[in-house]
Amino acid sequence: GRLEAVTQQMGYHPQYLDSFLKTQHYLMHMDGPLPFDCRHYIAIMAAARHQCRYLVNLHVLQFLRAGGDPQWLRGLDFIPPKLRNLNEINKILAHRPWLITKEHIEKLLKISEWSWSLAELVHAVVLLAHCHALTSFVFGCGCEQDEGSGGRGLLRPLSPGNQCFCEATAGNGCSQELLLINRKRSLDSCMELDSLRERMQRIHMETEGREEMRLLQQDREEGEGQEADLSVQDGSCIILMCAGLSPFTDTDREVTAATNLACYMQDPDFGYQDFARRDEDQTQVFRVQDYSWENHGFSLVNRLYSDIGHLLDEKFRMVDGLQSSAMAKRQGCEPSVFKRGIWNYIHCMFGIRYDDYDYAEVNQFLERVLKVYIKTVTCYPEKTNSEMFDRFWKQFKHSEKVHVNLLILEARMQAELLYALQAITQYMI
């Protein structure tokens, strides 16, 4: 799925990376309730909420490879109403998941031409939470590339960019077998892009006449001397331009999304708001003792979307088991205490509380600059900047930086899932 920058960073913790890639592959490419093109479009919608061009570009390409309609890439106004109706819970889960209710679920599931099934909705919810959390990791590790600026690259992997993750972690070369596999994947990818380009050229040839007439009419209306916004230069260019995209280039031949991602979301001003400022009459603290992943969420999601619960549970357990002794020692506490402090602090920002936890430990073991960094990457990752990195990263090794971002990724994803699955449970009851 061309997640090289992400896998390089996660490669500092190979066991976690293996678990992550299995989940990613299952969500996007294995049998499930949702069509493959819809999966990638939902991922585009999720990533756009945080203006994450890295993930939007990735899933635009995958969407087209899966046979998706290029017209959908013009924005939410050009997609089926059923998919567009998902926009509301996408917005809420991305920024204020505590606002989701059984009424939101009922609205999507009500009997109509555009209704969702429970299995489809669970698949969609897991996809949304997965992609929202992944945007935090992308920004947190500096994987996000600013179009036209050469990329920020705040966290550079220790190994050259053309090496695979096992070289970055083990410090030695891959086996000949792995190298051959990687070369084959590169060739397959080029062949897929050639096939994609040919398909888009055929689509263009069928619509070229109408498009040229529209452009000529537009020229006449705007007057002589004004250039048409769209140019018919080659078969692939017109489709991508109509979709608000750039055409393939000779250098990297990748599809890149428009600078403005607003077409993929509504209500762009809706963002994170401190849970402490909530309306007390409408929102209550979410107590894990009443609804937890282990006792409630796991069984529900696994029943409606077979096996995904096991993959998610493995991923949650894997990040909890990562070693962090040196990182915790610098903070003057045990590794388990340090990791739990980060996890519970993230959940606290989303209104999730643990009755058996002393929240004074958060202030005791997490320094203020660390807390500011965690909150920014968790709640509004698109606002991360180099100053935060300069102040926060000095005392941590690179693998420890990645570890913190993995904790953010998984804690955020679980928080979103808890709220969404609880709302589904309440609807079912």
VOPAGU-2260 file (C-alpha; in pm, 1 decimal, decimal comma):
REM VOPAGU-2260
SITE   aa  ch    i         X         Y         Z
SITE  GLY   A    0       0,0       0,0       0,0
SITE  ARG   A    1     304,8     231,8     -38,3
SITE  LEU   A    2     329,1     310,6     330,0
SITE  GLU   A    3     709,3     322,3     314,8
SITE  ALA   A    4     756,5     628,3     536,1
SITE  VAL   A    5     522,3     485,0     800,0
SITE  THR   A    6     673,3     136,4     792,6
SITE  GLN   A    7    1025,6     275,1     821,3
SITE  GLN   A    8     931,9     449,9    1143,2
SITE  MET   A    9     733,6     156,9    1282,8
SITE  GLY   A   10    1022,2     -69,2    1183,7
SITE  TYR   A   11    1203,8      33,7    1499,8
SITE  HIS   A   12     952,0    -197,3    1667,8
SITE  PRO   A   13     924,8    -489,0    1419,5
SITE  GLN   A   14     677,5    -696,9    1619,0
SITE  TYR   A   15     434,7    -407,6    1634,2
SITE  LEU   A   16     489,1    -334,6    1264,4
SITE  ASP   A   17     393,4    -691,1    1176,7
SITE  SER   A   18      72,4    -661,3    1376,8
SITE  PHE   A   19      -9,1    -321,6    1223,8
SITE  LEU   A   20      42,7    -440,8     866,0
SITE  LYS   A   21    -179,4    -745,3     921,1
SITE  THR   A   22    -458,9    -518,2    1044,7
SITE  GLN   A   23    -407,7    -267,1     762,8
SITE  HIS   A   24    -415,4    -543,1     502,2
SITE  TYR   A   25    -724,8    -706,1     650,7
SITE  LEU   A   26    -916,5    -376,3     665,2
SITE  MET   A   27    -832,8    -272,2     310,0
SITE  HIS   A   28    -782,3    -587,6     105,4
SITE  MET   A   29    -944,3    -893,7     264,0
SITE  ASP   A   30   -1307,1   -1008,4     256,9
SITE  GLY   A   31   -1538,2    -776,2     445,7
SITE  PRO   A   32   -1878,1    -604,7     433,5
SITE  LEU   A   33   -1762,8    -298,9     234,5
SITE  PRO   A   34   -1661,9    -281,1    -134,4
SITE  PHE   A   35   -1291,1    -215,9    -184,6
SITE  ASP   A   36   -1331,6     123,0    -352,9
SITE  CYS   A   37   -1556,5     243,7     -69,4
SITE  ARG   A   38   -1296,4     139,9     187,8
SITE  HIS   A   39   -1036,5     364,4      29,7
SITE  TYR   A   40   -1280,8     652,2     -10,7
SITE  ILE   A   41   -1372,0     629,6     358,1
SITE  ALA   A   42    -998,8     644,6     433,6
SITE  ILE   A   43    -974,0     958,8     218,0
SITE  MET   A   44   -1261,0    1118,1     412,3
SITE  ALA   A   45   -1095,8    1029,3     743,9
SITE  ALA   A   46    -750,0    1158,1     650,5
SITE  ALA   A   47    -892,6    1480,3     505,6
SITE  ARG   A   48   -1037,8    1577,2     845,9
SITE  HIS   A   49    -677,9    1635,6     959,5
SITE  GLN   A   50    -550,8    1763,2     622,7
SITE  CYS   A   51    -319,5    1463,5     590,6
SITE  ARG   A   52    -209,9    1470,4     227,1
SITE  TYR   A   53      19,3    1172,1     277,0
SITE  LEU   A   54    -271,9     935,8     347,4
SITE  VAL   A   55    -513,0    1107,8     108,1
SITE  ASN   A   56    -266,8    1065,5    -178,4
SITE  LEU   A   57    -209,1     701,8     -86,8
SITE  HIS   A   58    -578,3     614,2     -83,2
SITE  VAL   A   59    -664,1     818,5    -393,7
SITE  LEU   A   60    -426,8     592,8    -585,4
SITE  GLN   A   61    -559,0     278,3    -417,7
SITE  PHE   A   62    -918,5     392,1    -478,3
SITE  LEU   A   63    -853,8     417,7    -853,3
SITE  ARG   A   64    -670,9      85,6    -857,8
SITE  ALA   A   65    -974,7     -74,2    -694,6
SITE  GLY   A   66   -1193,1      46,2    -982,1
SITE  GLY   A   67   -1334,0     352,8    -807,4
SITE  ASP   A   68   -1524,2     614,9   -1006,3
SITE  PRO   A   69   -1285,9     909,9   -1072,9
SITE  GLN   A   70   -1581,8    1146,9   -1043,7
SITE  TRP   A   71   -1599,3    1071,0    -671,2
SITE  LEU   A   72   -1261,2    1239,8    -631,2
SITE  ARG   A   73   -1424,0    1572,6    -709,1
SITE  GLY   A   74   -1561,0    1569,9    -353,8
SITE  LEU   A   75   -1847,7    1468,4    -131,0
SITE  ASP   A   76   -2106,1    1623,4    -361,1
SITE  PHE   A   77   -2023,4    1360,6    -624,1
SITE  ILE   A   78   -2048,8    1042,6    -416,0
SITE  PRO   A   79   -2355,0     826,1    -341,3
SITE  PRO   A   80   -2577,9     957,6     -58,1
SITE  LYS   A   81   -2513,5     642,1     145,0
SITE  LEU   A   82   -2142,0     717,6     161,6
SITE  ARG   A   83   -2197,7    1090,3     208,1
SITE  ASN   A   84   -2418,4    1019,6     510,1
SITE  LEU   A   85   -2109,5     882,2     686,1
SITE  ASN   A   86   -1962,4    1231,6     695,1
SITE  GLU   A   87   -2130,1    1326,2    1025,0
SITE  ILE   A   88   -1984,5    1046,0    1234,1
SITE  ASN   A   89   -1651,5    1087,8    1056,0
SITE  LYS   A   90   -1643,9    1447,2    1175,0
SITE  ILE   A   91   -1751,6    1362,9    1529,2
SITE  LEU   A   92   -1517,4    1066,5    1575,8
SITE  ALA   A   93   -1222,1    1264,4    1442,3
SITE  HIS   A   94   -1261,1    1557,1    1680,7
SITE  ARG   A   95   -1516,1    1502,3    1960,8
SITE  PRO   A   96   -1603,9    1132,8    1978,9
SITE  TRP   A   97   -1794,3    1179,9    2304,9
SITE  LEU   A   98   -2073,8    1347,0    2105,6
SITE  ILE   A   99   -2168,7    1033,9    1911,9
SITE  THR   A  100   -2505,3     887,4    2018,0
SITE  LYS   A  101   -2732,7     599,7    1929,1
SITE  GLU   A  102   -2937,2     850,8    1726,4
SITE  HIS   A  103   -2641,8     893,3    1488,3
SITE  ILE   A  104   -2630,9     515,7    1449,8
SITE  GLU   A  105   -3006,8     488,6    1402,1
SITE  LYS   A  106   -2998,9     753,4    1130,0
SITE  LEU   A  107   -2750,3     548,1     927,8
SITE  LEU   A  108   -2924,6     216,0     984,9
SITE  LYS   A  109   -3285,8     322,5     929,2
SITE  ILE   A  110   -3469,3     141,7     653,2
SITE  SER   A  111   -3430,0     336,2     329,4
SITE  GLU   A  112   -3265,9     317,6      -8,8
SITE  TRP   A  113   -2935,2     441,1     138,3
SITE  SER   A  114   -2931,6     253,8     470,6
SITE  TRP   A  115   -2624,6      81,8     613,0
SITE  SER   A  116   -2617,8    -267,1     757,5
SITE  LEU   A  117   -2471,2    -317,5    1104,5
SITE  ALA   A  118   -2177,3    -510,1     960,8
SITE  GLU   A  119   -2104,1    -238,8     704,3
SITE  LEU   A  120   -2120,8      31,2     970,1
SITE  VAL   A  121   -1883,7    -152,1    1204,1
SITE  HIS   A  122   -1637,2    -194,9     917,2
SITE  ALA   A  123   -1666,6     176,9     837,1
SITE  VAL   A  124   -1624,5     281,6    1200,7
SITE  VAL   A  125   -1308,8      72,1    1239,9
SITE  LEU   A  126   -1172,3     221,7     916,6
SITE  LEU   A  127   -1243,4     577,2    1033,6
SITE  ALA   A  128   -1082,3     523,3    1373,3
SITE  HIS   A  129    -784,5     347,7    1213,8
SITE  CYS   A  130    -720,1     631,9     968,1
SITE  HIS   A  131    -778,5     912,2    1219,1
SITE  ALA   A  132    -525,3     754,7    1453,7
SITE  LEU   A  133    -281,9     689,8    1169,9
SITE  THR   A  134    -285,2    1059,4    1077,5
SITE  SER   A  135    -159,9    1131,7    1429,5
SITE  PHE   A  136     130,2     893,0    1371,5
SITE  VAL   A  137     201,8    1038,1    1026,2
SITE  PHE   A  138     224,0    1392,9    1160,9
SITE  GLY   A  139     388,1    1285,2    1486,0
SITE  CYS   A  140     675,0    1111,5    1303,6
SITE  GLY   A  141     710,5    1374,7    1031,8
SITE  CYS   A  142     589,8    1148,8     748,5
SITE  GLU   A  143     351,0    1411,0     615,6
SITE  GLN   A  144     480,6    1576,3     301,4
SITE  ASP   A  145     390,3    1936,8     224,1
SITE  GLU   A  146     323,9    1947,3    -150,4
SITE  GLY   A  147     575,9    2154,9    -340,1
SITE  SER   A  148     802,8    2223,4     -42,5
SITE  GLY   A  149    1006,4    1907,2     -43,0
SITE  GLY   A  150     843,5    1777,7     272,9
SITE  ARG   A  151     898,3    1859,9     634,3
SITE  GLY   A  152    1082,7    1543,9     730,7
SITE  LEU   A  153    1098,5    1633,4    1099,4
SITE  LEU   A  154    1193,8    1282,4    1199,2
SITE  ARG   A  155    1433,3    1120,2     957,3
SITE  PRO   A  156    1486,3     743,1     970,6
SITE  LEU   A  157    1840,0     647,6    1060,6
SITE  SER   A  158    1883,4     445,0     743,5
SITE  PRO   A  159    1866,5     557,5     379,0
SITE  GLY   A  160    1516,3     589,2     244,6
SITE  ASN   A  161    1556,1     306,0      -4,6
SITE  GLN   A  162    1624,7      44,3     260,5
SITE  CYS   A  163    1355,7    -174,2     404,6
SITE  PHE   A  164    1254,5    -167,6     767,6
SITE  CYS   A  165    1455,3    -472,9     870,5
SITE  GLU   A  166    1777,8    -295,9     769,8
SITE  ALA   A  167    1682,9       5,9     979,7
SITE  THR   A  168    1617,9    -203,4    1287,2
SITE  ALA   A  169    1865,8    -487,3    1268,1
SITE  GLY   A  170    2153,5    -287,0    1128,1
SITE  ASN   A  171    2228,9    -543,0     855,6
SITE  GLY   A  172    2118,3    -610,5     498,6
SITE  CYS   A  173    1808,9    -803,1     401,7
SITE  SER   A  174    1835,5   -1155,8     275,4
SITE  GLN   A  175    1854,4   -1208,8    -100,4
SITE  GLU   A  176    1504,2   -1351,0     -89,5
SITE  LEU   A  177    1357,9   -1037,9      68,1
SITE  LEU   A  178    1537,8    -817,4    -182,1
SITE  LEU   A  179    1392,1   -1018,2    -469,1
SITE  ILE   A  180    1045,2    -987,4    -316,6
SITE  ASN   A  181    1085,1    -609,8    -282,0
SITE  ARG   A  182    1202,4    -579,1    -643,8
SITE  LYS   A  183     903,8    -784,7    -760,6
SITE  ARG   A  184     668,3    -559,8    -563,1
SITE  SER   A  185     822,4    -253,6    -728,9
SITE  LEU   A  186     773,9    -408,5   -1074,2
SITE  ASP   A  187     416,3    -506,3    -988,7
SITE  SER   A  188     349,0    -151,6    -871,1
SITE  CYS   A  189     477,8      -5,7   -1199,6
SITE  MET   A  190     265,7    -250,4   -1397,7
SITE  GLU   A  191     -41,2    -156,2   -1192,8
SITE  LEU   A  192      23,3     212,5   -1259,6
SITE  ASP   A  193      57,3     145,0   -1633,5
SITE  SER   A  194    -271,0     -46,0   -1626,8
SITE  LEU   A  195    -434,3     235,4   -1430,3
SITE  ARG   A  196    -315,0     495,2   -1677,4
SITE  GLU   A  197    -447,9     293,9   -1973,1
SITE  ARG   A  198    -786,1     255,0   -1802,5
SITE  MET   A  199    -805,9     628,9   -1734,8
SITE  GLN   A  200    -715,3     702,2   -2096,7
SITE  ARG   A  201   -1003,2     483,3   -2214,6
SITE  ILE   A  202   -1239,6     661,6   -1976,5
SITE  HIS   A  203   -1119,2     993,3   -2109,2
SITE  MET   A  204   -1168,3     897,9   -2472,7
SITE  GLU   A  205   -1532,2     824,5   -2397,9
SITE  THR   A  206   -1589,2    1164,5   -2238,5
SITE  GLU   A  207   -1337,4    1381,7   -2423,9
SITE  GLY   A  208   -1590,9    1526,4   -2664,0
SITE  ARG   A  209   -1825,4    1643,7   -2389,7
SITE  GLU   A  210   -1538,9    1788,4   -2189,9
SITE  GLU   A  211   -1395,9    1982,5   -2483,3
SITE  MET   A  212   -1738,8    2127,8   -2561,2
SITE  ARG   A  213   -1778,0    2231,4   -2198,2
SITE  LEU   A  214   -1438,5    2398,9   -2196,5
SITE  LEU   A  215   -1506,4    2581,8   -2522,4
SITE  GLN   A  216   -1834,0    2707,4   -2380,4
SITE  GLN   A  217   -1655,8    2813,7   -2063,3
SITE  ASP   A  218   -1395,3    3002,3   -2268,1
SITE  ARG   A  219   -1663,5    3189,4   -2455,5
SITE  GLU   A  220   -1842,1    3281,6   -2134,0
SITE  GLU   A  221   -1529,8    3401,8   -1959,3
SITE  GLY   A  222   -1409,7    3594,8   -2262,5
SITE  GLU   A  223   -1102,8    3580,3   -2478,1
SITE  GLY   A  224    -770,0    3592,5   -2303,5
SITE  GLN   A  225    -878,8    3373,4   -2011,3
SITE  GLU   A  226    -739,4    3023,7   -1990,2
SITE  ALA   A  227    -961,3    2728,1   -1919,2
SITE  ASP   A  228    -893,8    2573,9   -1581,1
SITE  LEU   A  229    -873,5    2227,4   -1732,7
SITE  SER   A  230    -642,1    2125,2   -2014,8
SITE  VAL   A  231    -675,8    1824,2   -2242,8
SITE  GLN   A  232    -309,2    1723,5   -2261,8
SITE  ASP   A  233    -322,1    1346,9   -2233,3
SITE  GLY   A  234    -559,0    1066,6   -2147,7
SITE  SER   A  235    -492,7    1061,0   -1774,8
SITE  CYS   A  236    -460,5    1433,7   -1720,7
SITE  ILE   A  237    -822,5    1530,0   -1783,0
SITE  ILE   A  238    -969,8    1278,5   -1539,9
SITE  LEU   A  239    -728,9    1378,4   -1264,5
SITE  MET   A  240    -779,8    1748,3   -1325,7
SITE  CYS   A  241   -1156,9    1706,5   -1303,6
SITE  ALA   A  242   -1101,7    1530,6    -973,6
SITE  GLY   A  243    -894,5    1819,7    -838,8
SITE  LEU   A  244    -573,9    1617,4    -878,1
SITE  SER   A  245    -240,4    1656,3   -1050,5
SITE  PRO   A  246    -156,7    1426,4   -1343,0
SITE  PHE   A  247     109,2    1155,9   -1338,6
SITE  THR   A  248     462,9    1291,5   -1360,0
SITE  ASP   A  249     753,4    1133,8   -1541,0
SITE  THR   A  250     963,2    1131,0   -1224,7
SITE  ASP   A  251     751,0     950,9    -969,7
SITE  ARG   A  252     430,8     879,0   -1166,3
SITE  GLU   A  253     225,1     901,3    -850,6
SITE  VAL   A  254    -118,0    1056,1    -815,8
SITE  THR   A  255    -103,4    1358,5    -588,6
SITE  ALA   A  256    -406,9    1520,8    -435,6
SITE  ALA   A  257    -506,2    1883,7    -459,6
SITE  THR   A  258    -358,8    2129,2    -212,6
SITE  ASN   A  259    -707,8    2203,5     -87,9
SITE  LEU   A  260    -867,3    1896,6      69,6
SITE  ALA   A  261   -1187,4    2080,6     160,1
SITE  CYS   A  262   -1385,3    1897,2    -108,4
SITE  TYR   A  263   -1361,5    1579,9     102,3
SITE  MET   A  264   -1519,6    1725,0     414,6
SITE  GLN   A  265   -1802,1    1942,9     537,9
SITE  ASP   A  266   -1797,2    2182,2     832,4
SITE  PRO   A  267   -1416,8    2228,0     821,6
SITE  ASP   A  268   -1424,6    2459,1    1125,7
SITE  PHE   A  269   -1547,0    2175,0    1347,3
SITE  GLY   A  270   -1248,0    2063,1    1553,7
SITE  TYR   A  271   -1135,5    1933,3    1888,8
SITE  GLN   A  272   -1273,8    2107,0    2196,8
SITE  ASP   A  273   -1151,7    2038,0    2548,1
SITE  PHE   A  274   -1374,9    1778,3    2706,0
SITE  ALA   A  275   -1369,1    1979,0    3028,6
SITE  ARG   A  276   -1564,6    2252,9    2847,1
SITE  ARG   A  277   -1847,0    2021,2    2747,5
SITE  ASP   A  278   -2210,1    2082,7    2831,5
SITE  GLU   A  279   -2255,0    1890,9    3157,7
SITE  ASP   A  280   -2621,7    1826,5    3084,0
SITE  GLN   A  281   -2550,3    1655,0    2753,6
SITE  THR   A  282   -2225,1    1467,1    2802,0
SITE  GLN   A  283   -2110,9    1249,1    3087,5
SITE  VAL   A  284   -1770,5    1108,3    3164,4
SITE  PHE   A  285   -1713,4     773,1    2992,6
SITE  ARG   A  286   -1620,6     520,5    3262,5
SITE  VAL   A  287   -1422,5     221,0    3143,1
SITE  GLN   A  288   -1568,5      16,7    3426,5
SITE  ASP   A  289   -1907,7      47,0    3253,1
SITE  TYR   A  290   -1792,6     -17,2    2896,3
SITE  SER   A  291   -1445,7    -144,3    2808,8
SITE  TRP   A  292   -1271,9    -284,1    2503,4
SITE  GLU   A  293   -1191,6    -613,7    2675,5
SITE  ASN   A  294   -1540,5    -684,1    2812,0
SITE  HIS   A  295   -1766,8    -520,6    2556,2
SITE  GLY   A  296   -1610,7    -368,1    2243,9
SITE  PHE   A  297   -1402,6    -670,3    2142,4
SITE  SER   A  298   -1693,0    -915,7    2133,5
SITE  LEU   A  299   -1925,0    -675,3    1949,5
SITE  VAL   A  300   -1682,4    -582,2    1674,4
SITE  ASN   A  301   -1567,5    -941,0    1629,3
SITE  ARG   A  302   -1926,2   -1064,1    1597,9
SITE  LEU   A  303   -2021,1    -811,0    1329,6
SITE  TYR   A  304   -1690,3    -801,8    1139,9
SITE  SER   A  305   -1528,6   -1142,8    1169,1
SITE  ASP   A  306   -1171,2   -1162,8    1306,1
SITE  ILE   A  307   -1103,2    -788,5    1314,1
SITE  GLY   A  308   -1146,5    -790,9    1691,4
SITE  HIS   A  309    -858,3   -1036,6    1729,4
SITE  LEU   A  310    -631,6    -824,5    1506,9
SITE  LEU   A  311    -714,4    -503,9    1693,4
SITE  ASP   A  312    -671,0    -672,6    2029,1
SITE  GLU   A  313    -330,3    -806,0    1925,1
SITE  LYS   A  314    -226,4    -456,1    1819,8
SITE  PHE   A  315    -338,2    -301,5    2150,4
SITE  ARG   A  316    -151,3    -568,9    2344,8
SITE  MET   A  317     157,3    -535,7    2125,8
SITE  VAL   A  318     199,3    -163,8    2189,3
SITE  ASP   A  319     146,1    -221,2    2560,9
SITE  GLY   A  320     424,5    -480,2    2560,4
SITE  LEU   A  321     688,4    -262,4    2391,8
SITE  GLN   A  322     997,0    -204,5    2606,6
SITE  SER   A  323    1048,7     148,7    2737,0
SITE  SER   A  324    1279,2     107,1    3036,5
SITE  ALA   A  325    1525,8     380,7    2936,9
SITE  MET   A  326    1245,3     622,5    2849,3
SITE  ALA   A  327    1069,3     560,0    3180,4
SITE  LYS   A  328    1393,0     581,3    3379,3
SITE  ARG   A  329    1446,5     936,1    3255,9
SITE  GLN   A  330    1104,4    1023,2    3391,5
SITE  GLY   A  331    1182,1     859,3    3726,5
SITE  CYS   A  332     922,3     582,9    3714,4
SITE  GLU   A  333     862,7     221,8    3611,8
SITE  PRO   A  334     799,7     149,3    3240,3
SITE  SER   A  335     443,9      31,0    3302,9
SITE  VAL   A  336     367,2     344,8    3503,8
SITE  PHE   A  337     504,2     571,7    3230,9
SITE  LYS   A  338     313,2     398,5    2950,3
SITE  ARG   A  339      -9,2     390,7    3148,4
SITE  GLY   A  340      30,0     760,9    3224,1
SITE  ILE   A  341      49,8     843,3    2852,0
SITE  TRP   A  342    -240,5     610,8    2765,5
SITE  ASN   A  343    -470,2     739,4    3040,2
SITE  TYR   A  344    -379,7    1102,3    2967,6
SITE  ILE   A  345    -488,0    1056,6    2604,6
SITE  HIS   A  346    -811,3     888,5    2709,7
SITE  CYS   A  347    -872,2    1163,3    2964,6
SITE  MET   A  348    -861,2    1423,2    2685,4
SITE  PHE   A  349   -1150,6    1233,7    2525,0
SITE  GLY   A  350   -1349,4    1209,9    2848,3
SITE  ILE   A  351   -1261,5     846,6    2927,0
SITE  ARG   A  352   -1182,6     781,6    3292,8
SITE  TYR   A  353   -1045,6     487,1    3490,8
SITE  ASP   A  354   -1177,0     468,7    3846,5
SITE  ASP   A  355    -873,0     271,7    3963,8
SITE  TYR   A  356    -615,7     526,3    3839,4
SITE  ASP   A  357    -462,7     814,5    4033,5
SITE  TYR   A  358    -454,7    1097,9    3780,2
SITE  ALA   A  359    -202,3    1286,7    3990,3
SITE  GLU   A  360      53,7    1053,4    3830,7
SITE  VAL   A  361      -0,1    1221,3    3495,1
SITE  ASN   A  362     135,4    1551,3    3622,5
SITE  GLN   A  363     400,8    1375,1    3826,9
SITE  PHE   A  364     557,8    1167,3    3549,6
SITE  LEU   A  365     470,3    1353,7    3228,3
SITE  GLU   A  366     652,9    1682,0    3183,4
SITE  ARG   A  367     457,7    1977,4    3052,5
SITE  VAL   A  368     634,1    1988,8    2712,7
SITE  LEU   A  369     563,2    1617,0    2671,3
SITE  LYS   A  370     195,7    1670,2    2755,3
SITE  VAL   A  371     170,3    1959,8    2509,1
SITE  TYR   A  372     322,4    1745,0    2238,2
SITE  ILE   A  373      93,9    1448,5    2312,1
SITE  LYS   A  374    -217,3    1665,5    2314,0
SITE  THR   A  375    -127,2    1835,2    1986,0
SITE  VAL   A  376     -49,0    1512,4    1798,2
SITE  THR   A  377    -358,6    1343,8    1942,9
SITE  CYS   A  378    -621,9    1615,4    1907,7
SITE  TYR   A  379    -506,3    1835,7    1618,6
SITE  PRO   A  380    -206,5    1662,7    1455,7
SITE  GLU   A  381    -209,9    1900,7    1160,2
SITE  LYS   A  382     -90,1    2174,5    1398,5
SITE  THR   A  383     235,7    2002,7    1492,4
SITE  ASN   A  384     539,8    2219,2    1423,6
SITE  SER   A  385     917,2    2204,3    1441,4
SITE  GLU   A  386     933,1    2398,6    1769,1
SITE  MET   A  387     742,2    2121,7    1948,4
SITE  PHE   A  388     987,1    1865,4    1815,8
SITE  ASP   A  389    1288,8    2075,0    1914,2
SITE  ARG   A  390    1165,7    2112,5    2271,1
SITE  PHE   A  391    1039,8    1759,7    2319,0
SITE  TRP   A  392    1271,0    1523,4    2129,6
SITE  LYS   A  393    1605,5    1617,0    2285,3
SITE  GLN   A  394    1600,2    1358,7    2563,4
SITE  PHE   A  395    1463,1    1065,0    2364,1
SITE  LYS   A  396    1622,5     813,8    2130,0
SITE  HIS   A  397    1464,2     775,4    1789,1
SITE  SER   A  398    1302,6     442,0    1876,3
SITE  GLU   A  399    1156,6     603,6    2189,9
SITE  LYS   A  400    1009,3     885,4    1984,2
SITE  VAL   A  401     837,8     628,3    1765,2
SITE  HIS   A  402     720,1     440,6    2075,2
SITE  VAL   A  403     545,2     750,7    2210,9
SITE  ASN   A  404     372,8     801,8    1876,0
SITE  LEU   A  405     260,3     438,0    1869,5
SITE  LEU   A  406     103,4     483,4    2212,5
SITE  ILE   A  407     -76,5     791,4    2079,6
SITE  LEU   A  408    -196,5     600,9    1773,0
SITE  GLU   A  409    -340,4     305,9    1966,0
SITE  ALA   A  410    -484,7     502,4    2258,4
SITE  ARG   A  411    -663,0     738,9    2022,5
SITE  MET   A  412    -797,7     457,0    1807,6
SITE  GLN   A  413    -931,1     269,3    2109,4
SITE  ALA   A  414   -1096,6     585,3    2243,3
SITE  GLU   A  415   -1285,4     640,8    1917,4
SITE  LEU   A  416   -1386,6     275,9    1901,1
SITE  LEU   A  417   -1517,3     276,7    2257,7
SITE  TYR   A  418   -1753,4     566,4    2191,0
SITE  ALA   A  419   -1871,2     434,2    1853,6
SITE  LEU   A  420   -1921,2      75,7    1970,8
SITE  GLN   A  421   -2102,0     188,8    2285,5
SITE  ALA   A  422   -2343,1     391,3    2069,0
SITE  ILE   A  423   -2400,4      85,9    1846,5
SITE  THR   A  424   -2459,8    -127,6    2154,3
SITE  GLN   A  425   -2714,5     120,8    2289,7
SITE  TYR   A  426   -2891,7     120,7    1953,6
SITE  MET   A  427   -2905,8    -258,3    1949,1
SITE  ILE   A  428   -3041,4    -272,3    2304,7
